Amino acid sequence: MSKVGKIISVVGGPRAGKSFLVKLLAQHYNGVAILEGEESDFPERIRIDIQENIRPLERITWFRNKLVKEYLGALEKKEEGSVVVTDNFWISYQLYIDALAKDFESEVIYDLATIDKQTLPWPDVVIFLSLEESGIRDFIKRGGRDFDQSEEFIQNQALPIHKLHTSFFNRDEIKPKVLTIQRDQLDFLNESDFESLISKIENGS
């Protein structure tokens, strides 16, 4: 009897604790973790784009290409029977469009987003990590990445993007596809918190 694979995607704004949870879930399911990466993994030009909040078209397109290629790889591993856990998936870059791009650049990226929506399947499980502002600030501080510590980054990127995530994943047509977890008060190293999450994943609620 062949193994049944699936894709679990953990989504949320910057520094919501996605990568940490991905690693725990991949270990639990003896699966494959696909991570966005840390500051040192991004090209220098992309790090500058984020730090200075410039060149949104190339920044969003770079992340789009990365996410789509990783998701296609995840689909292959799923077909082989693996459980694949990702921090973000192909929809994630689209939530940055309104926050970062304007005018013609926005139109270009929305055309690309429409193609992705028409051609790429949804993950088997989507976990949305929701955070209050105090939690966002705490996670950013604890993350320690050089490019996202400034108040300007928090006000102009982190908070608006968290707000866009919340708005998107609470849409009537999207909400039934998503397991929303209020992250602020949870510690996934706590056995009861983690087992509660696993139960919700397995029960689809």
Residue pairs with C-beta under 8 A, 6 or more apart in sequence:
2 81
3 81
3 82
4 81
5 77
5 78
5 79
5 80
5 81
5 82
5 83
5 84
6 78
6 83
6 84
6 123
6 124
6 125
7 71
7 74
7 75
7 78
7 83
7 84
7 85
7 86
7 89
7 123
7 124
7 125
8 25
8 29
8 31
8 83
8 84
8 85
8 86
8 123
8 124
8 125
8 126
8 127
8 201
9 85
9 86
9 87
9 88
9 89
9 123
9 125
9 126
9 127
10 18
10 21
10 22
10 25
10 85
10 86
10 87
10 88
10 127
10 129
11 18
11 87
11 88
11 89
11 91
11 92
11 126
11 127
11 128
11 129
11 165
11 169
12 18
12 128
12 129
12 130
12 131
12 162
12 165
12 183
13 131
13 136
13 158
13 161
13 162
13 164
13 165
14 136
14 140
14 148
14 157
14 158
14 161
14 162
15 136
15 139
15 140
15 142
15 143
15 145
15 148
15 158
16 129
16 131
16 136
16 139
16 162
16 183
17 129
17 139
17 183
17 188
18 36
18 87
18 88
18 129
19 35
19 36
19 87
20 188
21 87
21 127
21 129
21 188
22 33
22 34
22 35
22 85
22 86
22 87
23 33
23 35
24 188
24 189
24 194
25 31
25 33
25 85
26 32
26 33
26 83
26 85
28 194
28 198
29 83
29 85
30 83
31 82
31 83
31 84
31 85
32 74
32 77
32 82
32 83
32 84
32 85
33 85
33 86
34 70
34 73
34 74
34 84
34 85
34 86
34 87
35 86
35 87
36 66
36 87
36 88
38 145
39 47
39 145
39 146
39 147
42 50
43 62
45 58
46 59
46 62
47 147
48 54
49 55
49 56
49 58
49 59
50 59
50 147
50 148
50 153
50 157
51 147
51 153
53 100
53 152
53 153
53 156
53 157
56 96
56 100
56 101
56 102
56 105
57 101
57 105
57 108
57 109
59 100
60 93
60 96
60 97
60 100
60 101
60 109
61 109
61 112
63 92
63 93
63 96
64 90
64 93
64 109
64 112
64 116
67 88
67 89
67 90
67 92
67 93
68 90
68 116
68 120
70 86
71 86
71 89
71 90
71 120
74 84
74 86
74 89
75 121
77 84
78 84
78 124
86 123
89 123
89 126
90 116
90 120
91 116
91 117
93 113
94 109
94 113
94 116
95 161
95 164
95 165
95 168
96 161
96 164
97 106
97 109
97 110
97 113
98 106
98 164
99 157
99 160
99 161
99 164
100 157
101 109
122 177
125 179
125 201
125 204
126 169
126 177
126 178
126 179
127 178
127 179
127 181
127 197
127 201
128 165
128 169
128 178
128 179
128 180
128 181
129 181
129 183
130 165
130 166
130 180
130 181
130 182
130 183
131 139
131 162
131 182
131 183
131 184
132 184
133 159
134 184
135 183
135 184
136 154
136 158
136 159
136 162
137 154
140 148
140 149
140 154
140 158
141 149
147 153
148 154
148 157
148 158
168 174
169 175
169 178
169 180
170 180
179 200
179 201
179 204
179 205
181 197
181 200
186 193
186 197
187 193
188 194
188 197
